[in-house]
Amino acid sequence: MFDAVLIANRGEIARRVIRTLDRLGIESIAVFTEGDAAAPFVREATRTVAIASYLEIDAVIDACRRSGATALHPGYGFLSENPALAAACEAAGITFVGPPAAAVQLMGDKLRAKDVADDAGVPVVPVFSDSQARASDAPYPLLVKAAAGGGGRGMRVARSPDELDDALAAARREANGAFGDDRVFIERFLGRARHLEVQLIADTHGNVVHLGERECSLQRRHQKVIEESPSPVVDPALRERLGSEAVALARAAGYVGAGTVEFIADFDDPAEHYFLEVNARLQVEHPVTELVTGLDLVELQLRVAAGERLPFRQADVQLSGHAIEARITAEDPSRDFLPTAGRILAYDRPGRAGSDTSGSETRVDDAIEVGTVVGTSYDSLLAKVIVHADDRAGALRRLARALAQTTILGVTTTTGYLRGLVADPAVIAGELDTGLIERRGSPPLPIDAAGIAHAAAMLLVADSADRPDGRAPGDDPFARADGWRLAGRRAGSHWRLSVGGGEPIEVDVPAADVAIAHRTAPGRFTLDQRGDWLLAHDGDVEWIGHNGYAWPVRRVSAAQAQGAAADGELRAPMPGQVLLVGAAVGDAVTAGDPVVVLESMKMELVLAAPVDGTVVELTVAPGDKVTVDQPLARVEA
C-alpha cells in the first residue's frame, strides 16, 4: 500500500478520499488553488500543495514530485477521465488510482466505446451520420452528444431537423469548454426512458466484479439529481444480465479499477436496454453502492492500484437494504435552476461525515461550512445527502427527514426543491424516467411569499427584541422598526419586504405577535405553530430558513418600491461570464432574438430581446464577469 497519495481534486470528493486515507493510515496530500485556500478539504489533508489550476497536468505531476506522493487519486471531474494524466503519471513513476491510460482513452471516446460494447455483445443505441440525421425519414427526436467526457456535458436534444444546427453548435461549444474536444455524434433519443448503471471493480489479476445497479433516472439537463440502489424495477434476472454485460465490456476493454457502465432502458420494459457509455472513474453517486454493499469503493480503488487482488468474488457480493442519494446544488429552482453564488451564513445538516459504508442511517458528503464562499468557477454541487434503510419506502421517509434537517443560508440551493421531489407520487411509486423532472416543473412552495414575509418580519422583531441590551450595538433606538418605545408597551411594526427578489410585500406585525417568536440561540428561533427557523444577516439581505427551505428577504424603501426596471432591460439572472454578444448598439431586434449569452458552471443561458425595438444600451462584452441582477443591455421599443 502507498505511504502518501495526492488528491488531484477539490470539494466534497477530496474530503471523501481523505477520510479513507486517514482510516488506512495513509498521508493525504491536497492540491489547492488560491480561491480554495480556506476550504475544508485543505484543512483536513495531512499536507497541501498550492497550484494555479486543477486542470494543469504538469502542475499536478510536479506537486506529486514536490510532496513525495507515490500515487495520485483523480476523484471525478477535472482530469479524472483525461488519458494524458494517467499517461503522465506512468511516465513519472507515479501510480494512477484509476484505469490504465489506454482504457481511459478508449472509454473516454464514446464512439470507440460503442464499438467495443457492440463487439462484446452489449446492445448499443443506433448512431446516425450528419446526412442521415438530415434525411426526411430520420427518427426524431435525436440526441447530439459529446464524443469525449461525460457528466451530461455537451448534450443537446434536437426534436426536428430545424433544431439540428443549433443543437450541434451548442453541444460543440459546451464539449470544447468542458473537455477541450468539440467532437460530437448523433444518436437516437429515447423519449420515456430509465437511466440504469452498473458499478464495476476490476483488479490487475483478471478479476472483474459488478456491485449491482443504480437507478439514476431523476435528471435535469442530463445531470443526475437523485440516485438509488437497487433500482425499483430491476429484478434478479435483469440484474444478472446487466452485470454480465458490464463485466464483458470491462474485460474487452482491458479495464482496471472502479468504473460505471451506463445504460438507457425502456420505461415500460427495462429489459429492453442499450449501452450509453463507461465512466472511467468514481461516480458522484458511488455512496449508494457503498451503503447497500458495505464496501468502501475508495479503499478498493487504492488496493487495486497497489496491485492487490480483489478480496471477494462475484458470489460474495450481496445487496442489503436500499440507499438513496440527493444532490444539493447551488441553483435556483424558481429561476429554471440557474446557478447561484454567495457566502454560507448558516448550515444545518443531519448525520455525520466519515461513515462510508452501511453502518450509518444518514450520511452527508459535503464541500461547505459556515463561511465558505460559493462561486461559479466550478460545479454547483455543494453536498450529497445519502440515506440507508431496510427497504425503499423506509429510505424515502428517511431522506425526507434528512432534507428537512438540512438548511443552508446565504446561497440559494435546491434543498427545498428536493423535499418536494421525494414526496412526488411518481417518485414514491418508483415510476421514474429521465423526463419526469422536466414534466413536473416546480411545485408550489409550502409557504407563499406573503407567509414568508410575515415570518421574516416576526423573526427580525424577535432578533432585535431578544438581544441582551434590547438592541444591536450602535443602533439608534429611535430608528428601530420593531415597535420599541421608550416607555410603555411595545407597539406594532410595519415592514415592506421583498422575498427572493419578488414584488414588495407590505407586512404589519401587531404587538401581540411579538410573543409568537422566541430566540432559542443566536440565529435560531421558534415560531408558535410553525416550528424552528434560522435567521442570518448579509448586508441588506436577511436570510431565513425553515425545514430545508431558505429564502433571501430584502427590506424595501418606499422609493425602491416605486422604482421598477425599464421596459426592455436585460439583467443577469445568474452570476457568470459573457460568452457571446449577439447584437450591437443600434441594431434592430425582434422579441426573442438572442442579445447576450451567459456561461456559468459550463451551462449556457441565452438572454433574448424582451420586446421589438432597437438596442440602445450594451454594457458588456465577451469575457466579462457579471453578477446577479447586473444590467447588461436595454432594448427600446
PyMOL commands that set and color helices and strands:
alter all, ss='L'
color gray80, all
select helices_A, chain A and resi 11-24+34-36+40-44+57-67+83-92+101-108+110-119+130-133+161-179+236-253+286-293+297-305+314-316+333-335+392-404+415-422+425-429+436-440+449-465+477-479+511-516+558-562
alter helices_A, ss='H'
color red, helices_A
select strands_A, chain A and resi 4-7+27-32+47-50+71-73+95-96+127-128+142-146+155-158+184-188+193-202+208-220+223-229+257-266+273-279+322-329+331-332+338-339+342-343+346-348+362-366+373-374+381-389+407-409+493-499+505-509+517-521+524-527+531-538+541-546+549-555+569-571+576-581+588-589+594-600+603-608+613-618+625-626+631-636
alter strands_A, ss='S'
color yellow, strands_A
deselect
rebuild
show_as cartoon
